[in-house]
């Protein structure tokens, strides 16, 4: 008997009928002889509704009170799912983040998990219970309720799987696994049977909405095998996510992703002196604002321009921070460009293979798609393009790298028994 952690998102528990369907999937795993811990999100669009309510009360809701409000969504879904499982004759108990002992850092709305106390979980499992846990939330060491940010239920599930040394963590969604790109844009795209943590992490960071990036980071750190599966096709094993050392990569590009939530910020005519960038990005970091692509260029008059991207949700705070620093760094002006999309190709097979970037740029040029910024890492190349060209860019790159009808990667020998 092993331990399987299952996670179901908001669409999977959106109404009573779907909750009963989830209960069947959970019971099915229990009947396979495993102990089961289930992590669920709030029902449907509950979180969006709660955020809307808060904004109707005040334009600047306090972050602590937002966590108090948003954490209630998951408590509804865990109680209902536990009831549904009990109605089928199985023992089940619901637990919120505080009851489980999910300890986070002392940051509201974007907290990270620092520890999970497993004593209560182990005790409830030993008593034969299926445990239903509220995702997306935790508690600080001094008892303050926190939330983990959008998609945090994925992170909750993987962290619990790591703490319990679970055999596997299954992430159930409304798609059948991980695709090389969004099948709504390229309908004949193939599902990937197996992909590495490294590739999945990069895809999650650059716009693939299948998994939360922190969940993949945690899975990689603690070597937790992940499966992305459909809530509606339980016999479909979906996509297995494991370490790259267990795979033989034969294609350079595993996937293409687009992120339209980025905003480009340009600071012009900065003095060309040491420490300017450190002041700017230090101030942003102090306000917990993540920066993605960065380009610095030297003008003929001896000044610099620095362009970078931030998430659209962080734009207002980023602008306020930069305006506070504008005089300190002597910036002439701050320009904002919202009409962008970040297009990325990702693949562990890109390592030591020259020409991949050239092929990407040529494929975009052939479609008359202009590139505004470029950034690279060992297994990723990202370009900023105009937002209206995003879908066309994805189609061109999928065709260029042969992702429309062939598998991406194979494993050495048989698939791992997970």
C-alpha positions as CSV (number, residue, x, y, z in Angstrom):
1,X,0.0,0.0,0.0
2,X,1.3,3.4,-1.0
3,X,0.3,7.0,-0.6
4,X,-1.2,8.9,-3.5
5,X,-1.9,12.6,-3.4
6,X,-4.6,13.8,-5.8
7,X,-5.4,17.4,-6.6
8,X,-8.6,18.7,-8.2
9,X,-9.1,22.2,-9.5
10,X,-12.0,24.5,-9.3
11,X,-13.6,23.3,-12.5
12,X,-13.6,19.7,-11.2
13,X,-15.6,20.7,-8.1
14,X,-17.7,23.4,-9.7
15,X,-21.1,21.9,-8.7
16,X,-22.5,19.0,-6.7
17,X,-22.6,16.6,-9.6
18,X,-18.9,17.2,-10.4
19,X,-18.1,16.8,-6.7
20,X,-19.7,13.4,-6.8
21,X,-17.6,12.6,-9.9
22,X,-14.4,13.6,-8.0
23,X,-15.5,11.4,-5.1
24,X,-15.7,8.4,-7.4
25,X,-12.2,9.1,-8.7
26,X,-10.9,9.4,-5.1
27,X,-12.7,6.2,-4.0
28,X,-11.3,4.4,-7.1
29,X,-7.7,5.2,-5.9
30,X,-8.6,4.0,-2.4
31,X,-9.9,0.7,-3.8
32,X,-6.6,0.2,-5.6
33,X,-5.2,-0.3,-2.1
34,X,-3.6,3.2,-1.6
35,X,-3.9,5.7,1.2
36,X,-5.3,8.9,-0.4
37,X,-4.9,12.6,0.4
38,X,-7.0,14.9,-1.8
39,X,-6.2,18.6,-2.3
40,X,-9.0,20.7,-3.8
41,X,-9.4,24.3,-4.9
42,X,-12.4,26.5,-4.3
43,X,-15.5,25.7,-6.4
44,X,-15.6,27.1,-9.9
45,X,-15.1,30.9,-10.0
46,X,-15.5,31.3,-6.2
47,X,-12.1,33.0,-5.8
48,X,-12.9,35.5,-8.6
49,X,-16.2,36.2,-6.9
50,X,-14.6,36.9,-3.5
51,X,-12.0,39.2,-5.1
52,X,-14.8,41.1,-6.8
53,X,-16.7,41.4,-3.5
54,X,-13.6,42.8,-1.8
55,X,-13.1,45.4,-4.6
56,X,-16.7,46.5,-4.3
57,X,-16.0,47.2,-0.6
58,X,-12.7,49.0,-1.2
59,X,-10.3,49.6,-4.1
60,X,-7.3,48.9,-1.8
61,X,-8.2,45.8,0.3
62,X,-5.8,45.0,3.1
63,X,-3.7,41.9,2.2
64,X,-4.2,40.2,5.5
65,X,-8.0,40.5,5.2
66,X,-7.8,39.3,1.6
67,X,-6.2,36.1,2.9
68,X,-8.9,35.7,5.5
69,X,-11.6,36.2,2.8
70,X,-10.0,34.0,0.1
71,X,-9.2,31.1,2.4
72,X,-12.9,30.5,2.9
73,X,-13.5,29.3,-0.6
74,X,-11.6,26.0,-0.2
75,X,-13.3,25.3,3.1
76,X,-16.6,25.0,1.3
77,X,-15.3,22.5,-1.3
78,X,-13.4,20.3,1.1
79,X,-16.5,19.9,3.4
80,X,-18.7,19.1,0.4
81,X,-16.3,16.6,-1.0
82,X,-15.8,14.8,2.3
83,X,-19.6,14.5,2.6
84,X,-19.8,13.1,-0.9
85,X,-17.1,10.5,-0.1
86,X,-18.9,9.6,3.2
87,X,-22.2,9.2,1.3
88,X,-20.5,6.3,-0.6
89,X,-19.7,4.5,2.6
90,X,-16.0,5.5,3.0
91,X,-14.4,7.3,5.9
92,X,-13.3,10.9,5.0
93,X,-12.3,14.0,6.9
94,X,-11.8,17.5,5.7
95,X,-8.9,19.7,7.0
96,X,-8.0,23.3,6.3
97,X,-4.4,24.5,6.0
98,X,-4.1,25.4,9.7
99,X,-5.5,22.0,10.8
100,X,-3.0,20.1,8.6
101,X,-0.1,22.2,9.8
102,X,0.9,23.8,6.5
103,X,3.4,26.5,7.8
104,X,4.2,29.4,5.5
105,X,6.4,32.5,5.5
106,X,4.9,35.7,6.9
107,X,3.8,37.2,3.6
108,X,0.2,37.7,2.7
109,X,-1.4,36.7,-0.7
110,X,1.9,35.2,-2.1
111,X,3.3,33.1,0.8
112,X,5.6,30.2,0.3
113,X,5.4,26.9,2.2
114,X,8.3,26.4,4.7
115,X,7.1,23.3,6.5
116,X,4.3,20.8,6.7
117,X,3.6,19.0,9.9
118,X,2.6,15.4,9.0
119,X,1.6,14.0,12.4
120,X,-2.2,14.7,12.0
121,X,-2.2,13.5,8.4
122,X,-0.4,10.3,9.3
123,X,-2.8,9.7,12.2
124,X,-5.9,10.3,10.1
125,X,-4.6,8.0,7.4
126,X,-3.8,5.2,9.9
127,X,-7.5,5.4,11.0
128,X,-8.5,4.6,7.4
129,X,-9.6,8.0,6.4
130,X,-9.5,9.6,3.0
131,X,-8.2,13.1,3.9
132,X,-9.5,16.1,2.0
133,X,-7.2,19.1,2.3
134,X,-7.9,22.8,1.4
135,X,-5.3,23.9,-1.1
136,X,-4.0,27.4,-1.7
137,X,-3.6,28.2,2.0
138,X,-1.5,27.8,5.1
139,X,-0.7,29.5,8.4
140,X,2.3,31.5,9.7
141,X,4.2,30.3,12.8
142,X,2.3,32.9,14.8
143,X,-1.1,31.7,13.6
144,X,-1.9,34.2,10.7
145,X,-3.8,32.7,7.8
146,X,-2.0,33.1,4.5
147,X,-2.7,32.1,0.8
148,X,-0.1,31.0,-1.8
149,X,-1.2,33.0,-4.8
150,X,-2.9,31.9,-8.0
151,X,-2.5,28.2,-8.7
152,X,-1.3,27.6,-5.1
153,X,-3.4,24.4,-4.8
154,X,-0.9,22.7,-7.1
155,X,1.9,23.7,-4.8
156,X,-0.1,22.5,-1.7
157,X,-0.6,19.1,-3.3
158,X,3.0,18.6,-4.3
159,X,4.4,19.8,-1.0
160,X,2.1,17.4,0.9
161,X,3.2,14.6,-1.4
162,X,6.8,15.5,-0.6
163,X,6.2,15.7,3.1
164,X,4.4,12.3,3.2
165,X,6.9,10.7,0.8
166,X,4.0,9.8,-1.4
167,X,4.4,7.4,-4.3
168,X,2.9,10.0,-6.7
169,X,1.0,13.2,-7.0
170,X,-1.8,13.3,-9.6
171,X,-2.9,16.8,-10.8
172,X,-6.4,16.4,-12.3
173,X,-7.5,19.2,-14.7
174,X,-10.0,19.7,-17.5
175,X,-7.3,18.6,-20.1
176,X,-5.9,15.2,-20.8
177,X,-2.3,16.0,-20.0
178,X,0.5,18.3,-21.1
179,X,0.5,19.3,-24.8
180,X,3.3,20.8,-26.8
181,X,1.2,24.0,-27.0
182,X,-2.4,25.1,-26.3
183,X,-4.6,22.7,-28.4
184,X,-7.1,25.6,-28.7
185,X,-4.6,27.3,-30.9
186,X,-3.1,24.3,-32.7
187,X,-5.9,21.6,-32.7
188,X,-3.7,18.8,-34.0
189,X,-1.0,19.2,-31.4
190,X,0.1,16.0,-29.7
191,X,-0.1,15.2,-26.0
192,X,3.3,14.6,-24.4
193,X,3.4,11.2,-22.6
194,X,6.4,12.1,-20.6
195,X,8.3,15.4,-19.9
196,X,11.1,16.4,-17.5
197,X,10.7,18.6,-14.5
198,X,13.1,21.1,-16.1
199,X,11.0,21.4,-19.3
200,X,7.7,21.6,-17.4
201,X,9.1,24.2,-15.1
202,X,10.1,26.5,-17.9
203,X,6.8,25.9,-19.8
204,X,4.9,26.8,-16.6
205,X,7.0,30.0,-16.1
206,X,6.4,31.2,-19.7
207,X,2.7,30.8,-19.9
208,X,1.6,27.2,-20.0
209,X,-1.3,27.2,-17.5
210,X,-1.3,23.4,-16.8
211,X,0.7,23.6,-13.6
212,X,1.8,26.3,-11.1
213,X,5.6,26.8,-11.5
214,X,6.2,26.5,-7.7
215,X,4.5,23.1,-7.8
216,X,7.0,21.9,-10.4
217,X,9.9,23.4,-8.4
218,X,8.8,21.5,-5.4
219,X,8.4,18.2,-7.3
220,X,11.9,18.6,-8.8
221,X,13.5,19.4,-5.4
222,X,12.0,16.4,-3.7
223,X,11.8,14.1,-6.7
224,X,8.0,13.7,-6.5
225,X,6.6,12.0,-9.7
226,X,3.8,14.0,-11.1
227,X,0.9,13.0,-13.4
228,X,-1.3,15.5,-15.1
229,X,-4.6,13.8,-15.8
230,X,-8.2,14.5,-16.9
231,X,-10.9,14.7,-14.3
232,X,-13.3,13.4,-16.9
233,X,-11.3,10.5,-18.4
234,X,-10.0,8.5,-15.4
235,X,-8.5,5.7,-17.5
236,X,-6.3,8.1,-19.3
237,X,-2.9,8.3,-17.6
238,X,-2.1,11.7,-19.0
239,X,1.4,13.1,-18.8
240,X,4.2,11.8,-16.5
241,X,6.7,14.4,-15.2
242,X,10.0,13.1,-13.9
243,X,13.7,13.9,-13.8
244,X,15.5,14.5,-17.1
245,X,18.1,11.9,-16.1
246,X,15.4,9.2,-16.7
247,X,14.7,10.4,-20.2
248,X,16.4,10.2,-23.6
249,X,15.6,13.5,-25.5
250,X,15.6,13.2,-29.2
251,X,13.9,16.5,-30.2
252,X,15.3,19.9,-29.3
253,X,12.0,21.6,-28.5
254,X,9.4,20.1,-26.1
255,X,6.8,22.8,-26.2
256,X,5.8,26.4,-27.2
257,X,4.0,28.7,-24.8
258,X,2.6,32.2,-24.9
259,X,2.2,34.6,-21.9
260,X,0.0,37.7,-22.6
261,X,0.0,38.8,-19.0
262,X,3.4,40.5,-19.2
263,X,3.9,44.3,-19.4
264,X,7.1,45.9,-20.8
265,X,8.6,48.8,-18.8
266,X,11.3,51.1,-20.3
267,X,13.3,53.6,-18.3
268,X,15.2,56.0,-20.6
269,X,18.2,58.2,-20.3
270,X,19.7,56.7,-17.1
271,X,23.1,57.9,-16.1
272,X,25.8,55.3,-17.1
273,X,27.2,54.8,-13.6
274,X,27.6,51.7,-11.5
275,X,24.8,50.8,-9.1
276,X,21.8,52.2,-11.1
277,X,20.4,48.8,-12.0
278,X,21.0,47.6,-8.4
279,X,19.0,50.4,-7.0
280,X,16.1,49.9,-9.4
281,X,15.8,46.1,-9.1
282,X,16.6,46.2,-5.4
283,X,13.6,48.5,-4.8
284,X,11.3,46.2,-6.9
285,X,12.5,43.1,-5.0
286,X,11.9,44.8,-1.7
287,X,8.2,45.2,-2.8
288,X,8.1,41.5,-3.8
289,X,7.8,42.3,-7.5
290,X,9.3,39.7,-9.8
291,X,11.1,40.9,-13.0
292,X,11.4,38.7,-16.0
293,X,13.2,39.8,-19.2
294,X,15.8,42.5,-18.8
295,X,17.7,44.4,-21.5
296,X,20.1,47.3,-20.9
297,X,21.4,49.4,-23.8
298,X,24.0,52.2,-24.0
299,X,23.0,55.3,-26.0
300,X,25.5,57.5,-28.0
301,X,25.1,60.3,-25.4
302,X,26.5,58.1,-22.6
303,X,23.2,57.3,-21.0
304,X,21.5,53.9,-20.6
305,X,18.0,52.6,-21.2
306,X,16.7,49.6,-19.2
307,X,13.7,47.6,-20.4
308,X,12.2,44.8,-18.5
309,X,8.9,42.9,-18.0
310,X,6.7,42.4,-15.0
311,X,3.4,40.6,-14.5
312,X,0.4,42.7,-15.3
313,X,-1.0,42.2,-11.7
314,X,2.2,43.8,-10.4
315,X,2.2,46.8,-12.7
316,X,0.6,49.4,-10.4
317,X,2.9,48.6,-7.6
318,X,5.9,48.5,-9.9
319,X,5.1,51.9,-11.4
320,X,4.7,53.4,-7.9
321,X,8.0,51.9,-6.8
322,X,9.8,53.2,-9.9
323,X,8.4,56.7,-9.6
324,X,9.7,56.8,-6.0
325,X,13.1,55.9,-7.3
326,X,13.0,58.0,-10.5
327,X,14.8,61.0,-9.1
328,X,17.3,58.8,-7.2
329,X,18.5,57.1,-10.4
330,X,17.8,60.2,-12.6
331,X,15.6,58.5,-15.1
332,X,14.2,60.8,-17.8
333,X,10.9,59.0,-18.3
334,X,9.1,55.7,-17.7
335,X,7.3,54.1,-20.7
336,X,4.7,51.3,-20.5
337,X,3.9,48.8,-23.3
338,X,1.0,46.5,-22.6
339,X,0.6,45.4,-26.2
340,X,3.0,42.5,-25.9
341,X,3.1,38.7,-25.6
342,X,6.0,36.6,-24.6
343,X,6.5,33.6,-26.9
344,X,8.9,30.9,-25.7
345,X,10.2,27.6,-26.9
346,X,11.4,25.1,-24.3
347,X,13.4,21.9,-24.6
348,X,16.1,20.0,-22.7
349,X,17.3,18.9,-26.2
350,X,18.3,22.5,-27.0
351,X,21.5,22.0,-24.9
352,X,24.6,22.0,-27.1
353,X,22.5,22.1,-30.3
354,X,23.4,25.2,-32.3
355,X,21.0,26.9,-34.6
356,X,17.8,26.6,-32.6
357,X,17.6,30.4,-32.0
358,X,18.2,31.1,-35.6
359,X,15.5,28.7,-36.6
360,X,13.1,30.4,-34.2
361,X,13.9,33.9,-35.5
362,X,13.6,32.8,-39.1
363,X,10.2,31.2,-38.6
364,X,8.9,34.4,-37.0
365,X,10.4,36.6,-39.7
366,X,8.8,34.5,-42.4
367,X,5.4,35.5,-40.9
368,X,6.5,39.1,-40.7
369,X,6.4,39.0,-36.9
370,X,8.7,41.6,-35.3
371,X,10.7,40.8,-32.2
372,X,10.9,43.5,-29.5
373,X,13.0,41.7,-26.9
374,X,14.9,38.4,-26.6
375,X,16.1,36.4,-23.6
376,X,17.6,33.0,-23.4
377,X,18.5,30.3,-20.9
378,X,20.0,26.8,-21.3
379,X,16.7,25.2,-22.3
380,X,14.5,28.2,-23.2
381,X,14.4,31.1,-25.7
382,X,11.8,33.8,-25.3
383,X,10.8,36.7,-27.6
384,X,8.4,39.6,-27.0
385,X,6.1,40.2,-30.0
386,X,2.9,42.2,-30.5
387,X,0.0,40.6,-28.7
388,X,-2.0,40.4,-31.9
389,X,0.7,38.1,-33.4
390,X,0.9,35.6,-30.5
391,X,-1.3,32.9,-32.0
392,X,0.3,33.1,-35.4
393,X,3.8,32.9,-33.8
394,X,2.8,29.8,-31.9
395,X,1.5,28.1,-35.0
396,X,4.7,29.0,-36.9
397,X,7.0,27.6,-34.2
398,X,5.0,24.4,-33.7
399,X,5.4,23.8,-37.5
400,X,9.0,24.8,-37.5
401,X,10.0,22.3,-34.7
402,X,7.7,19.4,-35.8
403,X,5.4,19.5,-32.8
404,X,2.1,19.1,-34.6
405,X,2.1,15.3,-35.0
406,X,5.1,13.7,-33.3
407,X,5.9,12.9,-29.7
408,X,8.5,15.0,-27.9
409,X,10.5,12.6,-25.7
410,X,10.9,8.9,-24.9
411,X,12.1,7.3,-21.7
412,X,15.0,4.8,-21.5
413,X,13.3,1.4,-21.4
414,X,9.9,1.2,-19.9
415,X,8.0,4.0,-18.3
416,X,8.6,4.2,-14.5
417,X,6.1,2.2,-12.5
418,X,4.2,5.2,-11.1
